[in-house]
Amino acid sequence: MTVTSFTPAQTSPGGGITATIVGSGFPTAMNDDLSVVVCGNDVTAFTSVINKQIVFTIPPQVTTCSGTNNQISYGGQTTTFTFAYNPSIAPQISSLSKTTSSPILKSTITITGTNFNTGTTTVFLIQNGAKKY
């Protein structure tokens, strides 16, 4: 089993980004014997598994990681890959189109910033300390 590439090489500590491992010797389909560990965190959200590619969602960072403790195990073999969480690329909000809105009337709020995910993102609004959906 070999890894020829892992993308992305880094992401923010929040995880939630789709990662792709390209290589050889992987299972031809999802298999209970397959294990992927990212910075000590077990991967549980696999998108697809084929013999030359594994696609999954990177879990959130739980412990400090310097790019080690990343591995794939399958069929009694283990191989490693390089990946690290990078706090400097965490999403940063620079502005909101509105700072207030009616809780009854529907309206759109545009959030502007950097390092947002390109996929679907859930945003929660907090009002008086209670989460509002």
Secondary structure, 3 states (H helix, E strand, C coil): CEEEEEECCEECCCCCCEEEEEEECCCCCCCCCCEEEECCEECCCEEEEECCEEEEECCCCCCCCCCCCCEEEECCEEEECCCEECHHHCCEEEEECCCCCCCCCCCCCCEEEECCCCCCCCCCEEECCEEEC
